[in-house]
Amino acid sequence: MTAVPTDFAALGGPSDIEERVRTFSTFAPWAQTDPAGAFAEVRDHARIAHSDEFGGFWIPTRYEDIEWVARHPEIFANAEALIPYQKTLPTKGIPLELDGEEHTAWRHTLADCFNPSVVNHFTPQIEQLTQDLVEKAAQEERFDFAPKFAVQLPAGVFLVNFGVDPASLPQLLEFKNWYVREGLTADSPDQLAKATTPLLDFFQGEVDKRRSEGFEGRRDVISRLLAGNYQGRPLTDDEIINASFVTMMASLDTTTSALNLSWLTLAQRPDLRARVTDEPERIPLLAEELIRYQPVLTTARIVTQEVELAGATLRPGDKVLMSWGMAGRDPEAYERVDDCWFDRPPHRTLAFGVGPHRCLGMHVARRIIAVALREWHSRIPNYRLDPDSPPISYYSPVRGVMSLPLLIGKE
């Protein structure tokens, strides 16, 4: 049985394992301290479990079952991508909440905005942004990595990719944080509109600006969407704004969390820091192991036709929790599963999903993480957690860290 180091009953969870499984979710207060351990407990209990939270949902716990669900979109729809589901826009999010031929067509339209050649084009700017942030960190003895680096870098890269003035960063983050506070708890169309309007107006302004300045030949996302087409017709402003909004919400927090959780690991493991510092040519591979070891993302699917999965009968309308990150902690898929092992034999991670809904921005995210690891450790090889200010972490559909104080220059 997988070792579970945390006493979840002592943290306020039910004393009975059956009851903990029935009340499990990414928001369970008792699971916040050790999400990987909490999910391992569910996995040890059942290959596919069922929680009664948020109206009930299934939890496939094995790598192979999560992958199988993802590769059968004709059975498992993506229309409600989170549990609990909260509508984020007046219309379905492009392409996240679409399925079938409509989703395929939109993926085709958007793919050229995020392919490796585009990432290579913007890499010098990604490197410069990273170097500037690293230099600021190097000037401090105590540095809160989460707000000062992990939030700033993905958001700054987002502006570069979308052709937005870097001076707009504080405004974008303000609007985004307003939406997270107000929109994700909105219980009426009016409240949702109030929460989303600042961001939608922000993107409308960028579309108008690009149209007036000229967008032909430019490689940023908004320009490419203005020059592109969907099934042979130009995109409407509403579609461009929708796709921009969804991309922002899907990319910023996930990449921020991956950075925070990677540095949380490295700050406690001088042996791993030394490997990153001494083997810069292997950083892309080392980054994959950090991403596997520290699970970030959980999404959801809706069953559209009756199906048997791991001995359970799932019926139309049932919800399925898709813990992509936790698939990387499946002991049947990986050896030394609970160790961050930089010499791990190559093994494909599900951290960015798989199947038709695989993360569109994975090439950008991987580049950000790799550049950050290289630039930071070439300048700041030594750092550790501040014993007087422990990290503040959380578990939700996007697991992460709100505060990560580091002592710079300390072994």
Buried (B, 14 or more C-beta within 10 A) or exposed (E): EBEBEBEBBEBEBBEEBEEBBBBBBBBBEBBBBBBBBBBBBBBBBBBBBBBEBBEEBBBBBBBBBBBBBBEBBEBBBBBBBBBBBEBBBEEBBBBBBBBEEBBBBBBBBBEBBBBEEBBEEBBEBBBBBBBEBBEEBEEEEEBBBBBBBBBBBBBBBBBBBBBBEEEBBEEBBEBBEBBEEBBBEBEEEEEBBBBBBBBBEBBBEBBEBBEEEEBEEBBBBBBBBBBBEBEEEEBEBBBBBBBBBBBBBBBBBBBBBBBBBBBBBBBEBBEBBBBBBEEBEEBEBBBBBBBBBBBBBBBBBBBBEEBEBBEBEBEEEBBBBBBBBBBBBBBEBBEEBBEBBBEBEEEEBBBBBBBBBEBBBBBBBBBBBBBBBBBBBEEBBBBBBBEEBEBEBBBBBBBBBEBBBBBBEEE
